[in-house]
Amino acid sequence: MADRRPEKACEQACESLKQQDYEVAVKHCTEALLSLSQYPPAHLPEPCQAELDRIKIETLLYRIASFLQLKKYGQADEDCRHVLGEGLAKGDGSLRAVLCCMHLKGKLQIVSNVLSKSLMGESL
């Protein structure tokens, strides 16, 4: 992948979530998603497309968590539709693979903690 900006913005969003700076996390996520939209899927080799899909799913999960903390439920709901709708519609296991990868890297716990706070302290 020639351009690493989407991944960098995704990592910055993760850091913002750790620091509970949700507005900044949303900003980084939006930047990453805008960068990702510049890559036409039909013109990329399969490994590059898989990496871009991974970054997109992670970014959307960070943005969902941030929107929930900011009480922007409509925007969180829209992103949920993208993650679940597109991820499950593909049926290729990519959503599950991204979640497993995030879990192994400790990134899923960050999202889980933020989501748990949004669900009135209920454990996920």
KACOR-V775632 format. One line per field, one symbol per residue. ss: DSSP state (H for helix, E for strand, C for the rest). psi: psi as a letter, one per 30 degrees, with the letter a starting at -180 (. if undefined). A space follows every 50 residues. Layout:
ss: ???
psi: ???
This chain:
ss: CCCCHHHHHHHHHHHHHHCCCHHHHHHHHHHHHHHHCCCCHHHCCHHHHH HHHHHHHHHHHHHHHHHHHCCCHHHHHHHHHHHHHHHHHHCCCHHHHHHH HHHHCCHHHHHHHHHHHHCCCCCC
psi: jekgeeeeeeeeeeeeeeghieeeeeeeeeeeeeeeffjkefgkleeeee eeeeeeeeeeeeeeeeeeeghieeeeeeeeeeeeeeeeeegggeeeeeee eeeefgfeeeeeeeeeefhhfkk.
